Amino acid sequence: MEKGLAVAVSSFDTPPIDDKFGEDKTRKALERSTSRTRVGLYPLIGWIQDTIKYGGAELSNQTVVEAGRKLGFDFYVCNPRTFDRRKLVECELLIVNNFFFFEPAQFHFILDLIFEYKKPYVKYEHDHREIMGAESRVKLARLLFGRSILNIFISPFHEENHRSFLGDLIDPMFILPPAIDTSLFKILKTIERNPDKVVNVTGRLYESKGFRHVLQFALSKQKEFTFEIYTKNYKDVKDVFSKLKNVKVFPPVDNEYLPKVYNSAGYSLHLPHAYEACGRTIAEGLLCGCKPIVNKNLGIISFKEFHIGDQKRFNYNRFRKAIEQGVFSFWKAVELAFYNRLNNN
């Protein structure tokens, strides 16, 4: 069976290209974009992402795109606010990130481009919402992963979970280590580190992000550690933790200030209740010299070569180099997949 053909596109009742743009114009623009690539220029890349819920995925995207620009790639960054049909059509390659929060017409236009008009695309997956949870859409996931020229996952654990649902539809694939700006997240010798301080940085510290686990751990370590928690729902968290003298709760800080938070502490803590594809904040803490306090629900510990949690075998310089090189290896993999696609057409 041909890769990715297990489910028919028609099952989504995808509407045709918007009449305001026109099917003939779409085809002509696609022909121009394809011919421009064949002369050996870097492809114009349409980077598709929703940014309604700004967080770790968007920070990773920012780092990956910046690395691509350094290599000479041109981008049109497409989100629900910047959506432009003509610009998307002119792109030779699409990178499809999370796109749950596009308007229905925008969403279906993207599906038309990649399924009906065969626009080459890479599926860059940041979590597991396509295949698991309340928002899952497994039927569409089989198409998105099955017909892409390359699928990107952010940990071996992440890839294994998708393979258990989708099998070899996820091939070819590439595993990207945490995409973090190492010029920002690094050990700062000017910051005094308290070896008995533990920091927890979470978008929102809800139950799925380990609220109960963090509370239990802080209770059990009242005589050993002090804790600082940074989260958007800090008021709710503070109400619960207020009776613990060894815990302080703060609102989030700017990403540029976050390295100072990590560098002031001996440990970075993340104990999610639900499976998490990677665990970016632990990687940030490691880059800033923190020891990790984690559980088995984090994808980052599945990078066996990093030996995360094993202080005797963990090598800071090797980890840092892998993070630095990861984003550039990403673009090499994308470029190879794209030109393989062109050569096979």
N, C-alpha and C positions, 0 to 999 in steps of 0.2 A: 504494500500500500504506500502511496506517495506520502511523504511527511506532511502532516497537518490537514489531511483531507477527510478526517473522520466526521466532521460536521459541516453541513452546507451553509454558505453565507446567507442564503435566502431565509434561513430559520430566524434571522434577526429582523426581518422586514425592514431592511435598511433602505431609506428613501433615496431617490436619485440625487445627483449633484444639484445644488440650489440653482433654480432657473435664472436668478440674477447674474450668476456667473456664466452659466451655459456649458453644456456638455462639449460642444465643438471647441470652445475656447480652452476648456480643461485639457482636452486631448492635444491640442496644438502646443499648449504650454508644457505639457509633459514631454512631448517630442523635443522641444527646445532644450529642456533641462537635461534630458538623456544625451543629446548630441554634444552638449557643452562638456559633460563629464568625460566622454570618450576620447577627447584630445589630450587627456592626461592631467587636467587641473584637479585640485582638491574639490570634492563635492560641496555644494552649499547644503548645510545641514539644518533641518527643521527640528528644533529641540522642543518637544511637546511635554508640558507638565502643568498640573494644576497647582496653584499656590494659594489656595483659599486657607489651608491650614499650614502656615509656614512653620517649618521645624527642621529636624535633622536631615530629611531627604532633600529639602531645598538647599541646605548648606552644602551637602555632598554634591548636588548638581552644580552649584556655583563653582566648586573646586574643579570638577571634571571639565566644565565648559572652559574655564580659564586655562587649564592645561591644553585643551584643544586649540584655543586661540594662539597659544605660544607655539604650537606646532604648525600653524598656518591655516587652520580650518576657519571657515566663515559660518556664522550662525544666524538663524532667525529663531529667537526664543519665543515660543508660542504658549500663551496661557489664556484663560477665559477673557482676560481684559485686553490682551494684545492680539487676539485671534484675527487673522486676515487670510481669506481663502486664496487670494492671488499669490501671496508670499509662500503659503504652504505648497501650492502647486508648482511653484518655481524651484522649490528645494529638490535636490537629487536624492537625498537620503533623509529619512525621519528617524529620530530617536524617541521612542514612545515610553515615557515614564508613567507615573500614576495620572490617570485622567478621569477620575470619578466626578469631578465638579465642573466639567464643561457643560454648557447648555446643550440640550438634546440635539439641536440643529448642528452645533459645532462638533459634537461627539460623532454624529452620523456622517458628517463630512469627512472626518478623519478615517472612519471605517471605510467609506467609499474609496478614498485614495489608496489605502493599503490593500483592500480586498478586490474591489472592482477594477481599479486602474493599475494595480500591481506596483504601486510605489514601493521601492525597497525600504525596509525599516528594521531597526533594532529594538527589541523589547528589553527595557532596563527596569527590572523589578526591584522595588525597595522594601516590600513587605510580603504579606501572603493573602491580601484581601481578594485577589482574583479567584483564589481556590478555597479559602477558608473564611468562616465568620458570616455575619449578617449581610455583608455587602458582596459576598462571593457570587461570581458569575462563571461557573466552571465551563459552560458550553462556549462562551466567548473566549475564555482562557485557552481552550484547545486550539482555537484559531489564531489568537494573538501569538502564542508561543510556537505553534506548529508551522506558521507561514513566515515567520521572521527569518532574516538572514543570520541573526545571532541573538542569543538570549543572555542577559547579564544578571547575575545573582551576587549577593553581597556577603556570603559566607558559604562554606561547604554544607553546613546545617541547612541553610536556606535552599540551596540547590537540591539537597536530598529530599526535603519536604515536597518540593515541586515535582521531583521525579516520581515520588510515591503516588502522586495524583495523575501525572501526565505522561509518565514513561519517557520513551525516547523522543517525544514531541519537543522536549526542551533542548535537544541537540540541533546545531552546535551551540555551545554555551561557553561563557567566560565568567570566572569568579573574581570580583573586584574587592580587594581589601578596603577597609574604611577610607573613604575619600575625604581627607582632612588636610587643611593647610598647615604644613609642618613649619612654615616660617612664622606662624602665629602660635601654634601649640608646641611648646618646647620647654625645657628646663630653664628657669630664670634664676640666676644666682643672686639677683638683687632682692628676691623675696625670701623672707625667713619662713622656713617650713616647720610646722608643728607635727611631729611624728605620731602624735596621739589624736590628731583631728581626722575625722571622716567626712567627706563631702558626698552628697547625693544631688545630682543635677538631672531633673526630669521635666519634660514639657508640662505634664500634669500628673501629679502623683495620685493616681486612682488605684483601685484594686488590681487592675490588670498590670499596672506598672510596679506593683509590689508594695502598696501602701501598708498592708498588714505585716509583710515580711520586714519592712524597714522599721516599723513600730516595735515588733518583737525583738529585733536585733538591737535596737537602741535601748530597750528595757533591759536586755540581758547584759549590756556592756556599759552600764551607767558609771561604774567605778573605773573603767579602762579608757573610754574614749569620749571625746566631745564630738558633736555632730552639727553640720550645717546642711540644710536642705534648701535647694533653690527650685521653685516650681511656680507655675502660673496660678494654680489654685492655692496659693500660700495662706490665704485667710482661713480656708477650711482646714488645711493641714495644721496650721498653728493652733486652732481650737482644740485639736486632739493632743498635740504634742506639748502644749503649754505647761503641763504639770511636770514635765521632765526637765530638770535643771541642766542637763548635759546636751540639750538640743536647741538649736536656733533655726528659725524658718524665715526665709527671705523670698522676695519676688525675684523673677529671672533677671540676670544681668546681661548686658550686651555681649555678643560673641567675642569682641575684641578684649573685653575685660576678663572673660572666663579663664584664660590661662593663669591669671593671677590667683583666682580662686583655687584652682587645682594645685598650683605651686605652694600654696600656704598649708596644704594638708599632706598627711602621710598616706591616706587611703582614699580611693574612689569607690563608692558603693552603688551597685545596681542589682536588685533582687526581684525581677519581674515575676508576676504570678503566671502570666501567659507567655507562650513562645514568642521570642523577639528575633527578627531576622539577623541582626548583627549586635548592636549595643554600642553605638557611636560614642556615648559619653565615657565608657570604660576605655576606649582607644584614646580619646582626648586626655583622660587622666594619665594613662600610661606614658604618653608622649611628654607629659609635664612632670613625670617622675613619681606619680602615685602608684602604690601597690593596689591591686584590684581585690574587691570583695564582691563575688559574683555567685550565681547559682547555675544550674545546668540548662536554664531556659534561654541562655544568650548564645546567639550564633557565633559571636566572636571567639568563643573558646573552642570552636570546632576547627579553627586554624591550628592544627597540631604543631606546625613548624614554629609557632610563636611561643609555645609553652606558657600560655597565660595562666597565672596562679601558681606556677612553679618558680619560685624566686631563685633557685639554684641554676635552672636551665634557661630562664628568660634572659634574652640578650637585647638590651635597649637599642643599641646601634643597629642591629639586624632588623628589629621591628620598625624602627624609624625609616630605614632605607626601603623596606618593603612598602610602607605607606607612601613614601615619596615617589617610588617607581610605579606604583599600582595604576595611577591615573594615566600615565604615559603608555603603559602596557595595554590599558583599556583601548586607547585610540589606535594602537597598532593592530589589535584584534578587530576593531571595527573597520579599519581601512582594508585589511586583508579580506574580511567577509564581503565588503562592498565590491571590491574589484573581482573577487571570485564570482560574485553574482553577475557582474557585467560580462565577464569572459565566458560564462556558461550560457548566456542568452543568445 
